[in-house]
Amino acid sequence: TCVDCARIRIQTVEISMAEPIWYPANVLLRKAASAIQWVDLAGVRLDEPFYQQTLMRVGPRAAIQTSLDEEPPGAMPPVPAPSAFIFHISRCGSTLLCNVLRAMRDTHVVAEPRPLSTVLTPTTAEGWPYSEDECERQRDALLRRLVLRLGQPTTGPGGRYVLKFSSYCAMRLDLIRALWPRVPVEIGRAHV
């Protein structure tokens, strides 16, 4: 045994991920057949710089599809409230910031999840499955659900939860601030 290791008491906690942890992989907004495609990420670390890269790394896994109003089956583990939102203008170092945060113990970082970008992209009445009267209310409810689901810890108890939006979403900062007024926001931009 290592002399230094003998002085330090290390406790290993094994976590059973028997239940699936459903993460939104894709949101399909179509008048006739809108849906959320979910993928089970139980036990998967979100280590890649971007959420879609993690989905590509894990490849085909258990997946399901629900309507926009349905939750995936099973119980959702406790999810911490977002600790911070990161918005950015391309090539400003926000990916480096996320990688540094990801290296911190108990920090869960989800970077640029496409489902949020899809919901935040303005669509025509033909593209959104709700009437104009319901559109904003339903969009806001869907955003809240997706942000909550993206914060689920996949490899152990949750700690801090940081969400980085794609650069396009910076144009929707007013909407995000209205839905989560207490979440600190970091805005990255390049200095030229």
Secondary structure as the mmCIF struct_conf table of DSSP 4:
data_model
#
loop_
_struct_conf.conf_type_id
_struct_conf.id
_struct_conf.beg_label_comp_id
_struct_conf.beg_label_asym_id
_struct_conf.beg_label_seq_id
_struct_conf.end_label_comp_id
_struct_conf.end_label_asym_id
_struct_conf.end_label_seq_id
HELX_RH_AL_P HELX_RH_AL_P1 VAL A 3 ARG A 7
BEND BEND1 ILE A 8 ILE A 8
BEND BEND2 GLU A 19 GLU A 19
STRN STRN1 TRP A 22 LEU A 28
BEND BEND3 LYS A 31 ALA A 32
STRN STRN2 ALA A 35 ASP A 40
TURN_TY1_P TURN_TY1_P1 ALA A 42 GLY A 43
BEND BEND4 GLU A 48 PHE A 50
HELX_RH_AL_P HELX_RH_AL_P2 TYR A 51 VAL A 58
BEND BEND5 PRO A 60 PRO A 60
STRN STRN3 ALA A 63 THR A 66
TURN_TY1_P TURN_TY1_P2 LEU A 68 ASP A 69
HELX_LH_PP_P HELX_LH_PP_P1 GLU A 70 PRO A 72
BEND BEND6 PRO A 73 GLY A 74
HELX_LH_PP_P HELX_LH_PP_P2 ALA A 75 PRO A 78
HELX_LH_PP_P HELX_LH_PP_P3 PRO A 80 PRO A 82
BEND BEND7 SER A 83 SER A 83
STRN STRN4 ALA A 84 HIS A 88
BEND BEND8 SER A 90 GLY A 93
HELX_RH_AL_P HELX_RH_AL_P3 SER A 94 ALA A 103
BEND BEND9 MET A 104 MET A 104
TURN_TY1_P TURN_TY1_P3 ARG A 105 ASP A 106
STRN STRN5 THR A 107 ALA A 111
HELX_RH_AL_P HELX_RH_AL_P4 ARG A 114 LEU A 120
BEND BEND10 THR A 121 THR A 121
TURN_TY1_P TURN_TY1_P4 ALA A 125 GLY A 127
BEND BEND11 TRP A 128 TYR A 130
HELX_RH_AL_P HELX_RH_AL_P5 GLU A 132 LEU A 150
TURN_TY1_P TURN_TY1_P5 GLY A 151 GLY A 151
BEND BEND12 THR A 154 PRO A 157
STRN STRN6 ARG A 160 LYS A 164
HELX_LH_PP_P HELX_LH_PP_P4 PHE A 165 SER A 166
HELX_RH_3T_P HELX_RH_3T_P1 SER A 167 ARG A 172
HELX_RH_AL_P HELX_RH_AL_P6 LEU A 173 LEU A 179
TURN_TY1_P TURN_TY1_P6 PRO A 181 ARG A 182
BEND BEND13 VAL A 183 VAL A 183
STRN STRN7 VAL A 185 GLY A 188
#
